[in-house]
């Protein structure tokens, strides 16, 4: 079972994006470099249609460069997509945005015909920090709390470059349960909507499989247990997440681990590859097809039952006799 979270203002954001998309020349989509696919909003991809997109893989300093390169290769060759590793803390990256946008929209960029760019992104990917860095002043609230941007605003970067900010939006249903957990591990989903221990165990399983050395180094583990629960318990005992009597507080242990994951204290990482996502998408489609087949079978089975009930009612009506005690003239 995956993690689901869709605050009410996000429905309004979807409608707003639909309304203004016809005025947009390019979408600047801020992604989390640690989850390049899961941090994309499939709803946004549908809404933008043929509008080109500049994908900024933010928090590049927290990402495994080798795996990040796999994603850059995956998108390379698509003339509607331009992707770059990015950091809002790197002034040279911020300075390049105007160049990248102009590369995608060469027919605009003057005071008479400014490039109209929509900045979009799911919660906690750094969209507000990007806007503040681009404009050189604080215009958007920044914080670790997901979904702090709730209102739309239009801002001028230069005479030839305008920004249209949009509220952070997740989509109503995250169909891939694995993707939903990756969003929770990296902090895109509000912490009050998740089970800390459950999410931490998913994150631990990933690090045990893909970044074992980084994990053992961070927590000075001489050996690694095969069960993520046991590993989390050891982490909790080493990091002081203890209750009275020396018992490990698993919730606190999960908080310690997830904080280390989100801040990059363990090591740079990327939780997904294009090949992995392709496999997961197949599984999601197979699950949807199986669910639909079961629904159709249930509907088909219900038809004969309704038909038999209707037939019985018809026969009963045909065989019924008028009450002999009633006067025909009544």
C-alpha positions as a printed Julia matrix, in Angstrom:
330×3 Matrix{Float64}:
   0.0     0.0     0.0
   1.44    3.38   -1.0
   1.4     6.85    0.54
  -1.32    9.26   -0.56
  -1.57   12.98    0.19
  -3.51   15.61   -1.76
  -4.32   18.87    0.13
  -7.48   20.65   -0.99
  -5.71   23.69   -2.43
  -4.04   21.41   -4.98
  -7.36   20.88   -6.77
  -7.53   24.64   -7.23
  -3.91   24.66   -8.45
  -4.73   22.14  -11.14
  -7.53   24.29  -12.48
  -5.28   27.36  -12.45
  -2.57   25.56  -14.41
  -5.11   24.47  -17.03
  -6.3    28.07  -17.39
  -2.87   29.66  -17.89
  -1.09   26.93  -19.86
  -2.22   28.48  -23.15
  -0.25   31.64  -22.24
   2.96   29.76  -21.37
   5.97   29.4   -23.68
   7.96   27.01  -21.5
   7.55   25.08  -18.27
  10.45   25.11  -15.82
   9.89   21.93  -13.83
  11.95   21.63  -10.68
  12.69   18.0    -9.85
  14.45   16.33   -6.96
  17.68   14.94   -8.42
  17.47   11.99   -6.01
  14.15   10.86   -7.52
  14.14   12.23  -11.11
  11.04   10.29  -12.17
   9.01   10.09   -8.97
   9.3    13.86   -8.48
   7.73   14.48  -11.89
   4.03   15.21  -11.87
   2.31   13.11  -14.56
  -0.66   15.46  -14.34
   1.61   18.36  -15.33
   2.98   16.38  -18.27
  -0.58   15.91  -19.51
  -1.55   19.54  -18.97
   1.47   21.05  -20.75
   0.89   19.13  -23.99
   3.48   20.32  -26.57
   4.84   23.13  -24.39
   8.6    22.52  -23.98
   9.98   21.8   -20.52
  13.25   22.67  -18.83
  13.85   20.09  -16.11
  16.1    21.3   -13.33
  17.37   18.36  -11.3
  17.72   20.27   -8.07
  19.79   19.25   -5.03
  22.47   17.87   -7.35
  24.95   17.93   -4.46
  22.83   15.25   -2.74
  22.62   13.06   -5.86
  24.79   10.23   -7.15
  26.28   11.72  -10.34
  26.66    8.37  -12.15
  22.98    7.57  -11.73
  21.98   11.12  -12.54
  23.83   10.82  -15.85
  21.6     7.85  -16.73
  18.59   10.17  -16.59
  20.28   12.87  -18.65
  21.04   10.24  -21.31
  17.46    8.97  -21.09
  15.99   12.39  -21.94
  18.67   13.44  -24.42
  17.38   13.6   -28.0
  13.87   14.76  -27.07
  13.63   18.29  -28.51
  10.79   19.19  -26.11
  12.82   18.31  -22.99
  16.04   19.92  -21.74
  17.43   18.61  -18.45
  20.32   19.84  -16.28
  21.64   18.99  -12.83
  21.04   22.04  -10.7
  21.46   23.66   -7.32
  19.75   26.8    -6.13
  22.89   27.39   -4.03
  25.1    27.48   -7.13
  25.02   31.01   -8.57
  26.47   29.82  -11.88
  23.57   27.37  -12.28
  21.03   30.1   -11.58
  22.75   32.39  -14.1
  22.43   29.74  -16.82
  18.64   29.48  -16.61
  18.01   32.42  -18.95
  20.36   30.79  -21.48
  18.65   27.41  -21.2
  15.2    28.95  -21.5
  16.27   30.98  -24.55
  17.62   27.79  -26.11
  14.17   26.19  -25.83
  12.21   29.29  -26.93
  14.42   31.07  -29.5
  11.53   33.02  -31.07
  10.86   35.05  -27.9
  12.95   36.94  -25.37
  12.49   40.65  -26.09
  10.67   43.32  -24.12
   7.89   43.23  -26.74
   7.76   39.43  -26.71
   9.09   38.22  -23.37
   9.48   34.53  -22.65
   6.63   33.5   -20.39
   7.82   30.66  -18.19
   5.79   28.68  -15.7
   7.72   27.37  -12.71
   6.21   24.15  -11.43
   7.16   21.34   -9.1
   5.88   19.03   -6.44
   6.33   20.01   -2.77
   9.77   20.42   -1.25
  11.87   20.22   -4.43
  13.22   23.76   -4.05
  10.88   25.71   -6.31
  10.58   28.68   -3.95
  14.34   28.8    -3.43
  14.79   28.86   -7.22
  12.43   31.82   -7.6
  14.2    33.77   -4.86
  17.59   33.03   -6.44
  16.42   34.02   -9.92
  14.92   37.3    -8.81
  17.61   38.15   -6.29
  15.1    38.83   -3.55
  12.71   36.97   -1.32
   9.41   36.61   -3.17
   8.45   33.09   -2.15
   8.26   31.43    1.23
  10.98   28.83    1.7
  10.84   25.94    4.11
  11.15   22.2     4.59
   7.39   21.96    5.06
   5.9    20.62    1.82
   3.35   22.73   -0.05
   4.22   26.14    1.38
   3.41   27.86   -1.94
  -0.36   28.19   -2.28
  -0.94   31.25   -4.48
  -0.1    32.05   -8.09
   2.04   35.09   -8.94
   3.63   36.64  -12.05
   7.14   38.06  -11.73
   9.67   39.75  -14.04
  13.21   38.37  -14.14
  14.32   40.65  -16.99
  12.49   42.65  -19.65
  12.55   39.57  -21.86
  11.83   36.92  -19.24
   8.76   36.55  -17.03
   7.96   33.92  -14.44
   4.56   32.52  -13.58
   4.72   30.71  -10.28
   2.2    28.01   -9.42
   1.35   26.27   -6.16
   3.13   23.0    -5.43
   1.01   20.11   -6.62
   1.01   16.41   -6.13
  -1.44   14.35   -8.12
  -4.68   12.92   -6.68
  -3.54    9.3    -6.74
   0.03    8.03   -6.85
  -0.5     4.78   -8.74
   3.0     3.4    -8.21
   3.32    2.5    -4.51
   7.12    2.32   -4.77
   7.24    5.88   -6.13
   5.01    7.09   -3.31
   7.45    5.72   -0.74
  10.4     7.34   -2.5
   8.55   10.65   -2.29
   8.03   10.08    1.43
  11.65    9.07    2.04
  12.99   12.24    0.42
  10.45   14.5     2.18
   7.99   15.47   -0.57
   5.04   14.15    1.44
   3.99   15.88    4.64
   5.36   13.94    7.62
   1.97   13.89    9.33
   0.68   11.82    6.39
   3.23    9.03    6.76
   4.19    6.29    9.17
   7.78    7.22   10.03
   8.86    3.68   10.82
   7.24    2.24    7.7
   8.89    4.82    5.43
  12.27    4.46    7.17
  12.23    0.7     6.62
  11.61    1.22    2.9
  14.5     3.69    2.77
  16.77    1.33    4.7
  15.98   -1.56    2.38
  17.04    0.61   -0.55
  20.33    1.72    1.04
  21.12   -1.84    2.13
  20.72   -2.95   -1.46
  22.24   -0.05   -3.41
  24.51    1.9    -1.03
  25.57   -0.62    1.6
  29.06    0.77    2.11
  27.78    4.3     2.67
  25.26    2.99    5.19
  27.76    0.96    7.19
  30.25    3.83    7.18
  27.73    6.39    8.4
  26.58    4.3    11.36
  29.85    2.44   11.98
  28.21   -0.94   11.48
  30.63   -3.87   11.66
  28.08   -6.12   10.02
  24.73   -5.56    8.36
  21.7    -7.59    9.4
  19.5    -8.89    6.59
  16.3    -7.41    8.06
  15.88   -3.6     7.76
  14.01   -3.61   11.09
  17.05   -5.01   12.87
  19.3    -2.46   11.16
  17.02    0.4    12.21
  17.08   -0.92   15.76
  20.9    -0.85   15.78
  20.89    2.69   14.34
  18.5     3.78   17.08
  20.68    2.3    19.82
  23.82    3.92   18.39
  22.21    7.35   18.0
  20.55    7.54   21.41
  16.95    6.85   20.37
  16.26    5.02   23.61
  13.42    4.81   26.09
  13.75    4.06   29.78
  15.24    0.65   30.35
  17.39    0.9    27.24
  14.61   -0.07   24.84
  14.96    1.43   21.34
  12.32    3.98   20.39
  11.72    2.9    16.79
   9.89    6.11   15.87
  12.83    8.22   17.01
  15.25    5.86   15.26
  13.23    6.31   12.06
  13.38   10.11   12.48
  17.17    9.96   12.87
  17.61    7.82    9.76
  15.21    9.82    7.55
  16.82   13.1     8.62
  20.22   11.7     7.59
  18.79   10.54    4.25
  17.17   13.89    3.48
  20.16   16.02    4.45
  22.7    13.85    2.6
  24.5    12.84    5.77
  24.81    9.24    4.55
  26.12    9.9     1.03
  24.88   11.18   -2.35
  22.31    8.81   -3.82
  19.65    8.42   -6.5
  16.79    6.06   -5.69
  15.74    5.18   -9.25
  17.04    4.5   -12.74
  15.21    4.64  -16.1
  15.38    0.85  -16.38
  13.89    0.38  -12.92
  11.07    2.82  -13.63
  10.24    1.02  -16.9
   9.84   -2.24  -14.96
   7.67   -0.6   -12.33
   5.45    1.01  -14.96
   4.82   -2.41  -16.5
   3.85   -3.8   -13.11
   1.51   -0.86  -12.5
  -0.18   -1.39  -15.89
  -0.5    -5.12  -15.22
  -2.07   -4.43  -11.82
  -4.5    -1.92  -13.37
  -5.45   -4.39  -16.12
  -6.0    -7.14  -13.55
  -8.15   -4.84  -11.42
 -10.21   -3.8   -14.45
 -10.67   -7.43  -15.54
 -11.92   -8.31  -12.06
 -14.34   -5.36  -12.16
 -15.68   -6.4   -15.57
 -16.08  -10.01  -14.38
 -18.02   -8.8   -11.35
 -20.3    -6.71  -13.55
 -20.84   -9.61  -15.95
 -21.73  -11.93  -13.06
 -24.21   -9.39  -11.73
 -26.15   -9.22  -15.03
 -27.55  -12.8   -14.94
 -28.49  -12.31  -11.29
 -30.44   -9.17  -12.11
 -31.97  -10.85  -15.14
 -33.14  -13.86  -13.07
 -34.62  -11.51  -10.49
 -36.44   -9.58  -13.23
 -37.72  -12.83  -14.76
 -39.1   -13.98  -11.41
 -40.81  -10.67  -10.87
 -42.32  -10.87  -14.37
 -43.59  -14.42  -13.82
 -45.07  -13.48  -10.46
 -46.86  -10.53  -12.04
 -48.24  -12.67  -14.88
 -49.48  -15.43  -12.61
 -51.09  -13.1   -10.06
 -54.92  -13.18   -9.64
 -57.2   -10.25   -8.71
 -58.62  -10.29   -5.2
 -61.95  -12.08   -5.45
 -63.37  -10.01   -2.59
 -63.13   -6.8    -4.62
 -66.16   -5.52   -6.52
 -65.3    -5.2   -10.23
 -66.94   -1.77  -10.22
 -64.71   -0.4    -7.5
